[in-house]
C-alpha cells in the first residue's frame, strides 16, 4: 500500500498579469458570488486553461477560478464581489525538496500558484509530514478565499489571540466550518485525521455554494470504518477524498480510506485540488441564452440516448456532472415513458417511438405525448463479422421474428449455416422499433422469446458475438440502434466482431440514414407531454437542441445532426 503526502510554501508568485477594466458580471451563488470577465486577448490560446483570476487591487490569487466558455469565472465571498478581478497565468512553482520522481508535487504546485499551499522558511513542501488541525483549517480557508476575522471570538479555550492561527480558526468557527472537539476545545496542535479533514472540506464547499460530482467508486474496502458523523461529508465531496490502494491481491486491488489515519500534507492537497477542479459549476453562454442556467428540466430516456444527457450537461456547464439535476443513467425506454406519463420527469431523450402499451397507458391517463425530432438514427440488424451474408429484406425479417420461418442462412441467400435470431425484451425501446417496422400487431415468436431474448442493449451485442458456432456452423442475428452500435465499438469491438446488414439492398450509413434511403431510418426525439408550458425548461431544451449549439451536442453524443 502506498501512502502519499503534502505541505505549504510561502511563495512569491511572479506572474504575467492581464487586467480587464470593465465591470465584472456577477450573480449570486449562496453566500458567495460568481464573478466573470472575458478572457483577455493577450492570453495565448494554449495558456487559457492555466489562466485563473486574482483581485486587481492586491494581486491576491483566487483559488476558485477557471477559464470556461470564453470567460475567466471565479467564485468569491460576497464581501469581495465589488472588487475588480483580472486574469493571469501563474508562474511555475518548485519546492526546495521537490523530486522529479514524486508526481505528488504536481498537485501541490497547482495549489501553491493560487496561495492555498504555503511552506516552511526553507521553501520545502514536506509532503510526508502530518498536518495539524490548525494547519488544515488554514488551508481550507485559503481554498475558498475566506479572510481571517477579528470581530468574532471563537468558543475554544485552547485558541488564543496570540496564536498564528487565531484569525482563521475564528473565521472557520464563525461560519460553522469547524466546531471543535467539543464546545470549548479545538485541539489545534493535534494531527488532523482524514475524516476530520474531509468534514472541514465538505463544510467549506457547501458554505461556498459549490457541489461535487457523485462518487462512482465501488471497490472501497473499509467504508464501514468511517465515523457516523463523517459519512455525509464523504458522500458530499464525491470522489475528491484522499485514499490509498491495497494491491495485496493484484487481481482485485481495492481502495481503502483509512479514515482515522492522520492526514498527510499531500492528503489535504489532493482533496482540495480535486475540489478546485471538479466542484466549480459555471453556466455557458448558451445555457444563459435559453434560460437553462436558471432551471434544467428533469431528464430521462432510453439507454442508447444517455450520451445526449451527458453531452448537454458538459456543453451547458463547466463541471456539468456537479449540477443538482444531473443524472448518472437513464431508466430505459419503457420505464422512462412511464415516468414521463406519470409526471415524474419533464422530458425524455428517446430513440424510439412509444410502444403500443405505452400509448395505451398515456390514453388511459389522458396524456398526449409530443415527439420533437432532434437527430437522425435508425434501426439496424447485424450478424457475426465472418458471416458471408450481406443483407435481408423487410419481409424476411418479419418471417424470421414473427413466424420463425427460417433455421438456416441458406434460406435467406447466405451459405449453409444455422441461424440464431436474438430478440429484445418487450419493454425495451428496440422492441418498440420491431413493433413499428415488422410485427404488424403480432408478437415475436414464442420460441425466440423463450430461448434467445437479450435483456439489455449491450447483451444483444455480446449474445450475437457469442452465438457463432463452428460445428455445426452457425451465425447469430440481432438488432439495435445504429448510433448505439457505433458508439459501443470502444467497449465491445462491434465494428470488428459484428457487421451491419443491408435492408432491402440499402446499407445503413450516416448518409443513407440522413437522406432517408435506408428503409429503417428514424429520428431521435425529445419527448414531452403535450401540455408542457411554452416557457418550461423542457421546451427551452427542445429549442436549444434544434439550435447550432444543440446540434453540436448531437454530434458530440455520437449521433447524426439534422440537415437544415
TORFI-624442 format. One record per residue (C-alpha): residue in three letters; x, y, z negated. Coordinates in steps of 0.5 Angstrom, whole numbers, padded with zeros to 4 digits, always signed. Layout:
% TORFI-624442
ALAXYZ ...
//
This chain:
% TORFI-624442
UNK+0000+0000+0000 UNK+0003+0007+0002 UNK+0002+0013-0002 UNK+0002+0020+0001 UNK+0004+0027-0002 UNK+0004+0035-0002 UNK+0005+0042-0005 UNK+0006+0049-0005 UNK+0011+0054-0002 UNK+0010+0062-0002 UNK+0012+0063+0005 UNK+0012+0070+0008 UNK+0009+0069+0015 UNK+0012+0072+0021 UNK+0006+0072+0026 UNK+0004+0075+0033 UNK-0001+0080+0031 UNK-0007+0082+0035 UNK-0012+0087+0033 UNK-0019+0088+0036 UNK-0022+0094+0034 UNK-0029+0093+0035 UNK-0034+0092+0029 UNK-0035+0085+0028 UNK-0041+0081+0029 UNK-0044+0078+0022 UNK-0049+0073+0020 UNK-0051+0070+0013 UNK-0048+0063+0011 UNK-0050+0062+0004 UNK-0046+0067-0001 UNK-0041+0067+0005 UNK-0042+0070+0011 UNK-0040+0068+0018 UNK-0036+0074+0022 UNK-0033+0073+0029 UNK-0029+0077+0034 UNK-0028+0076+0041 UNK-0021+0072+0043 UNK-0016+0078+0045 UNK-0014+0078+0052 UNK-0006+0078+0049 UNK-0007+0071+0047 UNK-0005+0066+0052 UNK-0009+0060+0053 UNK-0005+0055+0050 UNK-0005+0059+0044 UNK-0012+0060+0043 UNK-0013+0053+0039 UNK-0008+0055+0034 UNK-0011+0062+0033 UNK-0014+0064+0026 UNK-0017+0070+0023 UNK-0014+0075+0018 UNK-0016+0081+0015 UNK-0013+0087+0018 UNK-0012+0092+0012 UNK-0008+0087+0008 UNK-0006+0082+0013 UNK-0009+0076+0009 UNK-0010+0070+0013 UNK-0017+0067+0013 UNK-0017+0059+0012 UNK-0024+0058+0014 UNK-0023+0061+0021 UNK-0022+0058+0028 UNK-0023+0059+0035 UNK-0029+0057+0039 UNK-0033+0059+0045 UNK-0029+0065+0047 UNK-0029+0068+0039 UNK-0025+0067+0033 UNK-0030+0065+0028 UNK-0029+0066+0020 UNK-0033+0064+0014 UNK-0031+0070+0009 UNK-0034+0071+0002 UNK-0040+0076+0002 UNK-0036+0082-0001 UNK-0031+0081+0004 UNK-0036+0081+0010 UNK-0035+0089+0011 UNK-0027+0088+0012 UNK-0025+0088+0019 UNK-0021+0082+0022 UNK-0016+0081+0027 UNK-0014+0074+0031 UNK-0007+0072+0030 UNK-0002+0066+0032 UNK+0001+0064+0025 UNK+0009+0062+0026 UNK+0011+0055+0024 UNK+0013+0054+0017 UNK+0018+0049+0015 UNK+0019+0047+0008 UNK+0026+0046+0005 UNK+0025+0039+0003 UNK+0022+0037+0010 UNK+0024+0031+0013 UNK+0022+0029+0020 UNK+0020+0022+0019 UNK+0015+0024+0014 UNK+0009+0026+0018 UNK+0005+0028+0012 UNK+0009+0035+0012 UNK+0005+0037+0018 UNK-0002+0037+0014 UNK+0002+0042+0009 UNK+0005+0046+0014 UNK-0002+0048+0017 UNK-0005+0050+0010 UNK+0002+0054+0009 UNK+0000+0058+0015 UNK-0006+0060+0012 UNK-0004+0061+0005 UNK-0007+0055+0002 UNK-0001+0052+0001 UNK+0005+0055-0003 UNK+0011+0053-0006 UNK+0017+0053-0011 UNK+0022+0058-0012 UNK+0027+0054-0007 UNK+0021+0053-0002 UNK+0020+0046-0003 UNK+0014+0042-0002 UNK+0015+0037-0007 UNK+0010+0032-0003 UNK+0011+0026-0008 UNK+0009+0030-0014 UNK+0003+0030-0018 UNK-0002+0036-0018 UNK-0005+0039-0025 UNK-0012+0041-0026 UNK-0010+0049-0026 UNK-0006+0048-0019 UNK-0011+0044-0016 UNK-0016+0050-0017 UNK-0012+0055-0015 UNK-0011+0051-0008 UNK-0019+0050-0008 UNK-0020+0057-0009 UNK-0015+0060-0003 UNK-0018+0054+0001 UNK-0025+0058+0001 UNK-0022+0065+0000 UNK-0025+0067-0007 UNK-0021+0072-0011 UNK-0019+0072-0018 UNK-0023+0076-0022 UNK-0022+0080-0029 UNK-0029+0081-0030 UNK-0031+0074-0033 UNK-0028+0071-0039 UNK-0028+0063-0038 UNK-0031+0059-0043 UNK-0025+0055-0044 UNK-0021+0055-0051 UNK-0014+0053-0047 UNK-0014+0058-0042 UNK-0011+0065-0044 UNK-0011+0071-0040 UNK-0003+0071-0041 UNK-0003+0064-0036 UNK-0002+0065-0029 UNK-0008+0061-0027 UNK-0013+0065-0031 UNK-0016+0069-0026 UNK-0017+0063-0021 UNK-0020+0059-0027 UNK-0024+0065-0029 UNK-0027+0065-0022 UNK-0028+0058-0021 UNK-0032+0057-0027 UNK-0036+0063-0026 UNK-0038+0060-0019 UNK-0039+0053-0022 UNK-0033+0050-0018 UNK-0030+0048-0025 UNK-0034+0046-0031 UNK-0028+0043-0035 UNK-0027+0037-0039 UNK-0032+0040-0044 UNK-0036+0047-0045 UNK-0029+0049-0049 UNK-0024+0045-0046 UNK-0021+0046-0039 UNK-0014+0042-0039 UNK-0010+0046-0034 UNK-0004+0042-0035 UNK-0007+0035-0035 UNK-0006+0032-0028 UNK-0012+0032-0024 UNK-0015+0026-0021 UNK-0017+0024-0014 UNK-0024+0024-0016 UNK-0024+0031-0020 UNK-0020+0034-0014 UNK-0026+0031-0010 UNK-0031+0034-0014 UNK-0028+0041-0014 UNK-0027+0041-0007 UNK-0034+0039-0006 UNK-0037+0044-0010 UNK-0033+0049-0006 UNK-0035+0047+0000 UNK-0042+0048-0002 UNK-0041+0054-0005 UNK-0038+0057+0002 UNK-0045+0054+0005 UNK-0041+0049+0009 UNK-0042+0042+0011 UNK-0038+0036+0012 UNK-0040+0030+0017 UNK-0042+0024+0014 UNK-0037+0018+0013 UNK-0037+0012+0018 UNK-0032+0009+0014 UNK-0035+0002+0012 UNK-0029-0002+0009 UNK-0028+0001+0002 UNK-0025-0004-0003 UNK-0026+0000-0009 UNK-0032+0004-0008 UNK-0036+0002-0015 UNK-0030+0005-0019 UNK-0032+0012-0017 UNK-0035+0015-0024 UNK-0042+0016-0023 UNK-0041+0024-0024 UNK-0037+0024-0018 UNK-0041+0020-0013 UNK-0045+0025-0010 UNK-0038+0029-0009 UNK-0035+0023-0005 UNK-0042+0023-0001 UNK-0042+0030+0001 UNK-0035+0031+0004 UNK-0036+0025+0008 UNK-0029+0022+0011 UNK-0025+0028+0008 UNK-0023+0025+0002 UNK-0016+0022+0000 UNK-0015+0015+0000 UNK-0010+0009+0001 UNK-0010+0003+0005 UNK-0009-0004+0003 UNK-0006-0008+0008 UNK-0004-0014+0004 UNK-0009-0018+0008 UNK-0006-0016+0015 UNK-0012-0019+0019 UNK-0017-0015+0014 UNK-0014-0008+0012 UNK-0018-0004+0007 UNK-0019+0003+0005 UNK-0018+0004-0003 UNK-0020+0011-0006 UNK-0016+0010-0013 UNK-0021+0015-0016 UNK-0018+0015-0023 UNK-0011+0016-0020 UNK-0007+0022-0021 UNK-0008+0026-0014 UNK-0001+0028-0011 UNK+0000+0034-0007 UNK-0001+0031-0001 UNK-0008+0028-0003 UNK-0010+0035-0004 UNK-0007+0038+0002 UNK-0010+0032+0006 UNK-0017+0033+0003 UNK-0017+0041+0004 UNK-0014+0040+0011 UNK-0020+0035+0013 UNK-0025+0040+0010 UNK-0022+0046+0014 UNK-0022+0042+0021 UNK-0029+0039+0020 UNK-0033+0043+0016 UNK-0034+0049+0019 UNK-0040+0050+0023 UNK-0041+0055+0028 UNK-0046+0056+0034 UNK-0044+0057+0041 UNK-0047+0063+0045 UNK-0052+0058+0049 UNK-0054+0056+0042 UNK-0056+0063+0041 UNK-0059+0065+0047 UNK-0064+0059+0047 UNK-0065+0060+0039 UNK-0062+0053+0037 UNK-0058+0057+0032 UNK-0064+0058+0028 UNK-0067+0051+0029 UNK-0066+0045+0032 UNK-0071+0040+0034 UNK-0071+0033+0031 UNK-0069+0029+0036 UNK-0070+0021+0037 UNK-0069+0017+0043 UNK-0067+0010+0047 UNK-0061+0007+0045 UNK-0058+0009+0052 UNK-0059+0016+0051 UNK-0056+0017+0045 UNK-0050+0021+0049 UNK-0055+0026+0050 UNK-0056+0028+0043 UNK-0048+0027+0041 UNK-0047+0032+0047 UNK-0052+0037+0046 UNK-0049+0038+0039 UNK-0042+0038+0041 UNK-0043+0043+0046 UNK-0048+0048+0042 UNK-0044+0048+0036 UNK-0037+0047+0033 UNK-0037+0041+0029 UNK-0044+0040+0031 UNK-0044+0033+0027 UNK-0044+0037+0021 UNK-0051+0040+0023 UNK-0056+0038+0018 UNK-0061+0036+0023 UNK-0055+0031+0027 UNK-0057+0024+0027 UNK-0052+0018+0028 UNK-0056+0014+0032 UNK-0063+0013+0036 UNK-0069+0009+0034 UNK-0069+0005+0040 UNK-0074+0007+0046 UNK-0080+0003+0043 UNK-0079+0006+0036 UNK-0078+0013+0038 UNK-0084+0014+0042 UNK-0088+0011+0036 UNK-0084+0016+0031 UNK-0086+0022+0036 UNK-0093+0020+0037 UNK-0094+0020+0029 UNK-0090+0027+0029 UNK-0084+0024+0025 UNK-0080+0028+0031 UNK-0080+0033+0035 UNK-0078+0030+0042 UNK-0074+0024+0045 UNK-0069+0023+0050 UNK-0072+0018+0054 UNK-0069+0014+0060 UNK-0076+0010+0061 UNK-0083+0012+0062 UNK-0087+0010+0056 UNK-0089+0002+0056 UNK-0097+0000+0056 UNK-0097-0001+0049 UNK-0094+0006+0047 UNK-0099+0009+0052 UNK-0105+0006+0049 UNK-0102+0008+0042 UNK-0102+0015+0044 UNK-0109+0015+0047 UNK-0112+0012+0040 UNK-0109+0017+0036 UNK-0111+0023+0041 UNK-0104+0025+0043 UNK-0102+0026+0050 UNK-0094+0026+0052 UNK-0091+0030+0057 UNK-0084+0028+0060 UNK-0080+0033+0063 UNK-0074+0030+0068 UNK-0067+0033+0066 UNK-0062+0028+0069 UNK-0062+0022+0074 UNK-0062+0015+0072 UNK-0064+0008+0075 UNK-0066+0001+0073 UNK-0060-0004+0075 UNK-0059-0011+0076 UNK-0053-0014+0075 UNK-0049-0021+0075 UNK-0042-0024+0074 UNK-0037-0021+0078 UNK-0035-0027+0082 UNK-0042-0029+0084 UNK-0042-0028+0092 UNK-0049-0026+0092 UNK-0050-0019+0094 UNK-0057-0017+0092 UNK-0064-0018+0091 UNK-0071-0016+0094 UNK-0076-0013+0089 UNK-0081-0019+0091 UNK-0075-0024+0089 UNK-0074-0020+0082 UNK-0082-0021+0081 UNK-0082-0028+0083 UNK-0076-0029+0078 UNK-0078-0026+0072 UNK-0086-0027+0073 UNK-0086-0034+0076 UNK-0079-0037+0074 UNK-0080-0039+0081 UNK-0072-0040+0083 UNK-0067-0044+0079 UNK-0061-0043+0084 UNK-0058-0037+0087 UNK-0058-0041+0094 UNK-0066-0040+0094 UNK-0064-0032+0094 UNK-0059-0033+0099 UNK-0053-0034+0095 UNK-0049-0040+0094 UNK-0050-0047+0091 UNK-0050-0044+0083 UNK-0055-0045+0078 UNK-0059-0038+0076 UNK-0059-0036+0069 UNK-0064-0030+0068 UNK-0064-0026+0062 UNK-0069-0021+0060 UNK-0070-0016+0054 UNK-0075-0016+0048 UNK-0082-0013+0049 UNK-0081-0007+0045 UNK-0075-0005+0049 UNK-0074+0001+0054 UNK-0071-0004+0059 UNK-0078-0008+0058 UNK-0082-0002+0060 UNK-0078-0001+0066 UNK-0080-0008+0068 UNK-0087-0006+0067 UNK-0086+0000+0071 UNK-0083-0004+0077 UNK-0084-0011+0077 UNK-0089-0014+0072 UNK-0096-0011+0075 UNK-0099-0012+0069 UNK-0096-0019+0068 UNK-0092-0022+0062 UNK-0084-0024+0063 UNK-0085-0032+0064 UNK-0085-0035+0057 UNK-0079-0040+0059 UNK-0075-0034+0060 UNK-0077-0030+0054 UNK-0076-0036+0049 UNK-0069-0038+0052 UNK-0066-0032+0054 UNK-0068-0026+0051 UNK-0063-0021+0049 UNK-0064-0017+0043 UNK-0060-0011+0045 UNK-0058-0007+0051 UNK-0051-0009+0049 UNK-0053-0016+0048 UNK-0055-0017+0055 UNK-0049-0015+0058 UNK-0045-0020+0054 UNK-0050-0025+0055 UNK-0049-0025+0062 UNK-0042-0025+0062 UNK-0042-0031+0057 UNK-0047-0034+0062 UNK-0042-0036+0067 UNK-0041-0044+0068 UNK-0036-0048+0072 UNK-0039-0055+0071 UNK-0044-0054+0074 UNK-0043-0048+0077 UNK-0048-0042+0075 UNK-0048-0035+0074 UNK-0053-0030+0070 UNK-0057-0024+0072 UNK-0059-0019+0067 UNK-0062-0011+0068 UNK-0061-0005+0064 UNK-0060+0003+0066 UNK-0055+0005+0071 UNK-0051+0010+0067 UNK-0051+0006+0060 UNK-0048+0000+0064 UNK-0042+0005+0067 UNK-0041+0008+0060 UNK-0041+0002+0057 UNK-0035+0000+0061 UNK-0030+0003+0056 UNK-0033-0002+0051 UNK-0034-0009+0055 UNK-0031-0008+0061 UNK-0037-0008+0065 UNK-0034-0006+0072 UNK-0029-0012+0072 UNK-0033-0017+0069 UNK-0040-0016+0072 UNK-0042-0013+0078 UNK-0049-0009+0080 UNK-0053-0012+0086 UNK-0057-0008+0092 UNK-0064-0008+0091 UNK-0068-0008+0098 UNK-0061-0007+0101 UNK-0059-0001+0097 UNK-0053-0001+0093 UNK-0054+0004+0086 UNK-0049+0010+0086 UNK-0049+0017+0084 UNK-0051+0019+0091 UNK-0057+0014+0092 UNK-0060+0015+0086 UNK-0060+0022+0086 UNK-0063+0022+0093 UNK-0068+0017+0092 UNK-0066+0012+0097 UNK-0064+0007+0092 UNK-0071+0004+0090 UNK-0071+0004+0083 UNK-0069+0011+0082 UNK-0071+0014+0076 UNK-0070+0020+0071 UNK-0068+0021+0064 UNK-0073+0025+0060 UNK-0074+0030+0055 UNK-0081+0027+0052 UNK-0085+0032+0048 UNK-0092+0032+0045 UNK-0097+0036+0050 UNK-0099+0040+0044 UNK-0092+0042+0042 UNK-0092+0050+0042 UNK-0088+0054+0047 UNK-0084+0057+0042 UNK-0082+0051+0039 UNK-0075+0048+0038 UNK-0076+0042+0042 UNK-0079+0047+0048 UNK-0073+0051+0048 UNK-0068+0045+0048 UNK-0072+0043+0054 UNK-0071+0050+0057 UNK-0063+0049+0055 UNK-0063+0042+0058 UNK-0065+0045+0065 UNK-0060+0051+0065 UNK-0053+0050+0068 UNK-0050+0049+0061 UNK-0055+0044+0059 UNK-0054+0040+0066 UNK-0046+0041+0064 UNK-0049+0037+0058 UNK-0052+0032+0062 UNK-0045+0031+0066 UNK-0041+0030+0060 UNK-0046+0025+0057 UNK-0044+0021+0063 UNK-0051+0022+0067 UNK-0053+0025+0074 UNK-0054+0032+0074 UNK-0061+0034+0077 UNK-0060+0037+0084 UNK-0062+0045+0085 
//
